[in-house]
Amino acid sequence: MISASPLDARAPAGPALAFAIDRGLGRAIEWLAAALVLVEIGVLFSGVVARYVFHSPLVLSDELASILFLWLSMLGAVVALRRGEHMRMTALVNGRSPQTRALLETFAIAASVAFLALVLAPAFDYAAEERFIVTPALEISNGWRAAAIPLGMALMLVTALLRLPRVATPGRIVVALAGTAAIVAAFWLLAPLFGTLGKWNLVVFFVGVVAVTVFSGVPIAFSFALATFGYLALTTSTPLPVIVGRLDEGMSHLILLAVPLFIFLGSLIEMTGMARAMIQFLAGLLGHVRGGLSYVLIGAMYLVSGISGSKIADMAAIAPVLFPEMQKRGAKPGDLVALLAATGAQTETIPPSIVLITIGSVTGISIAALFTGGLLPAVVLGLALCSVVWWRYRGEDLSGVQRFRAGEIARFALVALPAIALPFVIRAAVVEGVATATEVSTIGIVYAALVGLLVYRRFEWSRLLPMLVETASLSGAIIFIVGCATAMAWGLTQSGFSQDLAALMKTIPGGAYGFLAVSIVAFVVLGSVLEGIPAIVLFGPLLFPIARAVGVHEVHYAMVVIFAMGIGLFAPPFGVGYYGACAISRVDPSEGMRPIVGYVIALLVGLVLVAAVPWFSIGFLKV
């Protein structure tokens, strides 16, 4: 997951009191969120041990983990808001003058404040209604779980207000808050007019409001939430607590419990040196061939990708290890960053990808089937990238390159074996039905910790708290946007839009292949604007039933749309993933613009092959 140029959480401080309160409150929330990550791991791993070791399942563990997960998600969203790590589209904002950009940054916070203030009362009403429901295993009021939503919203509201003095001058704060309040008031006064527009309201709210807020730099989750709240509150008679209920529903899929666990596992793999061991082995094996280190980069991203939940984390684990040696061999920085961004798109379907888990949660597709289906299509796109590497480096001078002997390569392989085995064990366990994605993630965490402590003798305890906080923040940002996009998709469904869209898509000429072609174009665009997870949550429930109706296998369709979104995400000028790769590589974005063209063309060719040959995606599925 890429965070698009977050607001700077370390901007110059405003009033000293606000700064002190923000620092104290922020630190307390971070510690609590970090503790919840640890407790969540402990509860779930206890359930795994009880089930597989003592053959006596802990009925309470899953329910307790579900309750804690909602609290973790909401507190993580608070941390992400304070740190400016909610996903945003900033390509247009960054191109404005400094004064305009500063005002838009302040407006982004003010818009978030507006939503949180509007939804706070319905959130408390929703939690109050939930207190009458008793959980089946723990036999406690469901209000204990649901209370996470209003309290999380309240903390986000306070956090957003405290951020304003730190990132903007008093004048800009007044202008942004007054302007936002005026816009909200204007929409409220126009409610009678909206009542006469019928389905044109979909254009006003889900096209107009979303487009204006997203391109103004408002976090995507809050853009979705504002549009949904406005549409349902001003054009329908839907009780406002229902909106909160849909948000809760989106954030409470049990499959999503795996998200924070895999994010933390990815951090452990980097911190314990497991990623470095894998790269060293691949470099020893292929480093002496022309373009060898580029092949290593592609292979390393294939092995590491998908576990951390963040492409930035994947890139950060690989680029610093490979790039210095690649530059010594004469590789240009622009070509390096172009290939790094391209591998980000190529490996979007590598399990246990968070995008795959999200698709499973919102569409009901088997996670095991998605994990199986994602491996070979990534190989197809990887081979397409390798063909470009071969062409570009066919004349590389290897006279000064060290060639390792077989014994040295074997030693590298032995050292890397515990690291290389982990991704394959995780994927095999889920695919073969040995354990769920959530269960295997806890096993992976314990395995990575033990390997780091006992095998690689590298475990930086000082990094543990920052890693836990980062896990909570990224998880909160992901899960909160899933919740907001779920509410928005529900609003679109209630409006009849899904039926109209289904009817329109079924009229596309060319049958299944025509539908796939249109989907590719649509999701490349969506990927560059919304990124993968929000686009999937928003359009997955609408388009996957249509895919089935026109004869496209759901796993095949999942691979096609994921790759299409990945190409949009990592292709300049709008793909924020490309700029993330540039930031990791410390390369000026302009240097990679020309080199990435060839890689993007290769990715598109690979995508067309995957779309045209369903066997790549479904050939190994168990019937």
RAKA-V506066 format. One record per backbone hydrogen bond with DSSP energy under -0.5 kcal/mol. CO is the residue of the C=O (numbers start at 1). NH is the residue of the N-H. If there is no record, write none. Layout:
BEGIN
CO	NH
CO	NH
END
This chain:
BEGIN
1	312
2	4
3	5
7	9
8	11
15	19
16	20
17	21
18	22
19	23
20	24
21	25
22	26
23	27
24	28
25	29
26	30
27	31
28	32
29	33
30	34
31	35
32	36
33	37
34	38
35	39
36	40
37	41
38	42
39	43
40	44
41	45
42	46
43	47
44	48
45	49
46	50
47	51
48	52
49	53
49	54
50	56
57	59
58	61
58	62
59	63
60	64
61	65
62	66
63	67
64	68
65	69
66	70
67	71
68	72
69	73
70	74
71	75
72	76
73	77
74	78
75	79
76	80
77	81
78	82
79	83
80	84
80	85
80	86
81	84
83	9
87	220
88	90
90	94
92	95
93	96
97	101
98	102
99	103
100	104
101	105
102	106
103	107
104	108
105	109
106	110
107	111
108	112
109	113
110	114
111	115
112	116
113	117
114	118
115	119
116	120
117	121
119	123
120	124
121	125
122	126
123	127
124	128
125	129
126	130
127	131
128	131
129	132
130	133
130	142
133	142
135	139
140	135
141	144
142	145
142	146
143	147
145	148
146	149
146	150
147	151
148	152
149	153
150	154
151	155
152	156
153	157
154	158
155	159
156	160
157	161
158	162
159	163
160	164
161	165
163	166
163	167
164	167
164	168
169	173
170	174
171	175
172	176
173	177
174	178
175	179
176	180
177	181
178	182
179	183
180	184
181	185
182	186
183	187
184	188
185	189
186	190
188	191
190	193
190	194
191	195
193	196
194	197
194	198
197	200
198	201
199	202
199	203
200	204
201	205
202	206
202	207
203	207
203	208
204	209
205	210
207	211
208	212
209	213
210	214
211	215
212	216
213	218
214	89
214	217
219	223
220	224
221	225
222	226
223	227
224	228
225	229
226	230
227	231
228	232
229	233
230	234
231	235
232	236
232	238
239	242
239	243
240	243
240	244
241	245
242	246
243	247
244	248
245	249
246	250
247	251
248	252
249	252
250	253
253	256
254	257
255	258
256	259
256	260
257	261
258	262
259	263
260	264
261	265
262	266
263	267
264	268
265	269
266	270
267	271
268	272
269	274
269	275
270	273
273	277
274	278
275	279
276	280
277	281
278	282
279	283
280	284
281	285
282	286
283	287
286	289
289	292
291	294
291	295
292	296
293	297
294	298
295	299
296	300
297	301
298	302
299	303
300	304
301	305
304	307
307	266
310	314
311	315
312	316
313	317
314	318
315	318
315	319
318	321
318	322
319	323
322	326
323	327
324	328
325	329
326	331
327	330
332	335
332	336
333	337
334	338
335	339
336	340
337	341
338	342
339	343
340	344
341	345
342	346
343	347
345	348
347	350
353	357
354	358
355	359
356	360
357	361
358	362
359	363
360	364
366	370
367	371
368	372
369	373
370	374
371	375
372	375
372	376
373	377
374	378
375	379
376	380
377	381
378	382
379	383
380	384
381	385
382	386
383	387
384	388
385	389
386	390
387	391
388	392
389	393
391	394
393	396
396	398
398	401
402	404
405	409
406	410
407	411
408	412
409	413
410	414
411	415
412	416
413	417
416	419
416	420
417	421
418	422
419	423
420	424
421	425
422	426
423	427
424	428
425	429
426	430
427	431
428	432
429	434
429	435
430	433
436	440
437	441
438	442
439	443
440	444
441	445
442	446
443	447
444	448
445	449
446	450
447	451
448	452
449	453
450	454
450	455
451	455
451	456
451	457
452	458
459	461
460	463
461	464
461	465
463	467
464	468
465	469
466	470
467	471
468	472
469	473
470	474
471	475
472	476
473	477
474	478
475	479
476	480
477	481
478	482
479	483
480	484
481	485
482	486
483	487
484	488
485	489
486	490
487	491
488	492
489	493
490	494
491	495
492	497
492	498
493	496
496	500
497	501
498	502
499	503
500	504
501	505
502	506
503	507
504	507
505	508
508	511
510	513
510	514
511	515
512	516
513	517
514	518
515	519
516	520
517	521
518	522
519	523
520	524
521	525
522	526
523	527
524	528
525	529
526	530
526	531
527	531
531	535
532	536
533	537
534	538
535	539
536	540
537	541
539	543
540	544
543	547
544	548
545	549
546	550
547	552
548	551
551	553
553	557
554	558
555	559
556	560
557	561
558	562
559	563
560	564
561	565
562	566
563	567
564	568
565	569
566	570
567	571
569	577
569	578
570	572
571	575
575	578
575	579
576	580
577	581
578	582
579	583
580	584
581	585
582	586
582	587
588	591
588	592
589	592
589	593
590	593
592	596
594	597
594	598
595	599
596	600
597	601
598	602
599	603
600	604
601	605
602	606
603	607
604	608
605	609
606	610
607	611
608	612
609	613
612	614
613	616
614	617
614	618
615	619
618	621
621	623
END
